[in-house]
């Protein structure tokens, strides 16, 4: 109440001064008025009120009021972003009530593009915007959630349910096989990791997809660019926004595993001896044994608090926000994730010509505890209780069954981890309108990240105690200088020229310490001198990028638009070919501006876009082209008991000729608005060809070094994107809108080095687990193609002769002899699946009825396969597993149960089509119901808004997939060559959230 | 006009500002160049990884021996995760199948890594500035390990490509013939035996000329048998083994000392790999050779027929463990269960264990039995038996019979150099000597290669105990004498898989 009173006083004083001023200066008649929004009747602050044909004007105050001196014949122009501009003659009115309609078409909306802004209607490239309006009704804690399902052409995959979130974002598929496919993130002009931003601070995100939009980012643009704009204050009274939510998470479903008695029967069967007596099995049946999934999974809680204050005057505006988020893990045990964030965005107008801005963001994430190894946990012996009669751990399976690994609870409950990540980003800009048509803008900034990862495995879990202390310090400095010239070249022409110079320097320093053989658990990683053996490794690296850019935007008659850009990038990571040159061009035709369509009632917008451009990818690490000698404990030899320092040759062959990966992309787009944009349709078709692929090739082990980075081959991505926006119902009570986005991408390897037909990459999955890589990169196929034998069931009784030909017997797995040579050899391994979907989609609905709002997002993926190697392992395949624990083993083949589940001990392959499954799914990603308390009620409490909401994430998933869930498994690693392999994935969660949002 | 000039000036300024501020060069001062071997210190530092590589190769005997399970001295668990070992125990290979199983590439990858390290050193030494004596010594050391790695590769997989010092990968590599491989190995060893120090004068833990000559004797013995069958090499094997004997440096330890920690750094040791005194690294022999009941992995244990045929006596007592340890590890600490041992017939694997690899086990480091005992690549008993057999092939003599009898005497717990009528023989057929070698070196990764070169794999398979849980899918023929080349190398190169790619000469 006090605030309201204060505000009234301020308003009165302010209005008084204004009135006084205008009387003194002009002596014209003062006109007063209020501007409100047509949709909710709320006053709109900051609306520009200008006397048409003059530079005189004002803006509405925080209550939507304005006062201006005008003569009766003046026409006032009211304009505000997101609303239709309204013109009104003053006439004899002294008090005006202005109602602005929201501009659904949003064609005049200003969007952020690379190194500048543009009106949406003037865009020539392919760009998708996601505004905070699209996601602010759903409780989010990660930027990826805001993008998922809401931007056509963007594939956001949740790769893990671990707290803190793990997402993979791909724009228009993966170009690179071993280089990075991560998009470039630009936050308020600054290059930074997406992890550095608090999603609640985001005003809008623009996704640049085609080459004409991304070529301006040159060597870093090939994977698409996501421009993030944070919130700023608006002039007016201070606004406070408080948002609190809290909730619980559980995994979406458990796996079908055998109970202890079934498992014991399986062990007796597979070992061919009576490991369990009939009595023991009967006891297990009566007492149940241990349900490891019950022990491994738990309910987790999470909380989020977001506070912000914003406001400003004509000269200065500010936005200050703080965020706290914490979340526990759904996999035991002491995992906790906590994030703190503080942001200040300040803008000041130093004069009519000079504006400065400073964005300041600090944050910390802390992740503690380690989770149980799910791979071990799920495959653990259910006849062994987690604890013995004394309450101590049963360290291993009592009868050494299922797996020889340690009880998964031991490490989870005893190991210590404390990872702290501190970030500071500072970003300043200076904008000088040198002349009416010439603007100089310079910006620069620093992102500093300190990573401290500390872990300790105590004596009980590691035998002798082991501590790891990693300290990594990264700084990123950038400076961008831009000159924009918009010469007046006649009424029908408009021209804008940008010239830009940019420097980016990344530095990194790291120290890694490992200490083993502790005599006590008391000091953990905090005092490594308690350890007998300490090893230290460190490294220092620097990466530089210097660029020159130019861009021309030209429009003729506001119908024919042309954009051309050119960027030259010089990078330090390449030895010889340091400079890359990246041109692009695009054309657009606003057909709806042509006379024959101009006033068409049905069709209010029709635009055709065409673009071509070349972009690059420098996705290799510092020193990536060089071979580096191997040093350290692993190569020191104790000739007489004490280690002598050794130097081993590199496992990598140097390639001084290595250079950019280049992507050429063509894009054809169509934007269509019908019935005053009640329906908006946007369609894009693209084709990208990436050549000189940066390939980290594996060499055959016998030649010596095992890896070499080369430029070779060509990958093609082509696809389409459809975005359909519809305002289905809009009246006093109802407001129903819906957005559907569909993305289809086909990925194909066109060629590889010389005459090579395939390559093996993506070693992450394999690492001592499989003798053959589950995927390979093969000419003519998508980059992640699953390899394996073709499973044809089980040899049945009566097929002894056929089976004997392959040294098999009834009960053994039957594989197709593809080449018909009478043997099952590696020549019979073929492509058995593909982890890439035919298309993915997201469908967002926003339904408001009076004070209620229901917002939900359905997402889905169609036509992708999953290699369920997790199931293979649970069926006792692979190097670590002794006995099957999976429920399928109940139905194993026996002479009396002629099923198609192999039960032979030998010759069953994990890499076979037996473990290929359809990974298509549809999920209710997020559904939120909120209630906005009536303004009448709010007034009594001095509030501007109060919203209560409840939401659910991953409420249901429709899929045939038998693993935990198809989304998390769609990418177990960030390697795009390994997409769609399910092995040790952390299942994603179903969460229920309740929250409250207060504005005052 | 001024205005336009100003604009142009500003454009120019923007484009030129900081132009030469970044040099875009990587600071490589933190990088150690590969193959930069000049000084004495460089040489020493480049030798260390070779020894590390040899130790890593022998660290996990179950992995290393995957392709040798066809031998009659070892078998494996019928169930669990041992399917790759059973492939070879059952002879389920020979026509290119099962080249993509786990653990088969371990020996391949390890031996080739050693070769790469040796090649890098040999190449770097060509321009080294250190003293000639040191360069020659280092060159000899690299050659003996390169030769040893090649010999093992050829024994396991047949003929392999010749990748030597100064080689750059082309993608066009092809397999040489077995004979070419042998000739290369021989040429390296002939250089090494000259430059390496005589046994006893080498630095602690380093290779000596005795080691080079022993590998050479082993090469000639192999050369004389399958597949090249050049009988003239028997005499060379005998002569080379005799040179080792004639150093008068090596001895046989009393049987009760042989498997102690010190036993692998004694005068019986021709060459062994070492573990650091700070116990930061250890070997997994104990884990591989212990049953799960005793906190091991049940990878490797004797076949029943081999155990039953093994002559009684002290050597048998030190070779096999009949009371199987029964342990658990509450809290991660190995602790005996009650009863602490179980008779082998009632144990979880129903076989005896190999005692020689658990004799010096350490139960206190982790929750599995591990070893710090150095691991012998060759010990003197083998030299004596190579000599005895090779000489017997060309005509036995008193000294070759004495060599055999020395081994027999020690096996009986007697002083080995004192003739003893209770164990001494007056004559022995080559096969009898091979069998004596099988017993003496049981599970020491020798028996399979002896059976292959003497073409006696089928003979032993036919005698397999019918109660052995792992049953054969076929009677082995020469098709089973070599393992398939691991699939990764076949798929990434132009090498031709066995049997098509197997070329003798």
Interface residues (C-beta under 8 A of the other chain):
Chain A: X270 X271 X272 X388 X392 X393 X394 X395 X396 X398 X399 X400 X404 X406 X410 X434 X435 X438 X440 X459 X460 X461 X462 X463 X464 X479 X481 X482 X483 X485 X499 X500 X501 X503 X505 X516 X517 X532 X533 X539 X540 X542 X544 X546 X548 X570 X571 X572 X573 X575 X578 X622 X623 X626 X627 X628 X629 X630 X631 X633 X634 X635 X636 X637 X638 X639 X640 X641 X642 X643 X644 X645 X646 X647 X648 X649 X650 X653 X698 X699 X700 X701 X702 X703 X704 X705 X708 X758 X760 X770 X771 X772 X807 X823 X824 X825 X826 X827 X829 X876 X878 X879 X880 X881 X882 X883 X905 X906 X907 X908 X911
Chain B: X3 X7 X10 X11 X14 X15 X16 X17 X18 X19 X21 X22 X23 X24 X25 X26 X27 X28 X30 X31 X32 X33 X34 X35 X42 X44 X45 X46 X47 X48 X49 X51 X52 X53 X55 X78 X79 X80 X81 X83 X84 X86 X87 X90 X92 X95 X96 X97 X98 X99 X100 X101 X102 X103 X104 X105 X108 X109 X112 X113 X115 X116 X117 X119 X120 X160 X161 X163 X167 X169 X173 X203 X204 X205 X206 X274 X275 X276 X277 X278 X279 X280 X292 X293 X297 X328 X329 X330 X331 X332 X348 X365 X366 X367 X469 X473 X474 X486 X487 X488 X489 X490 X491 X492 X493 X495 X497
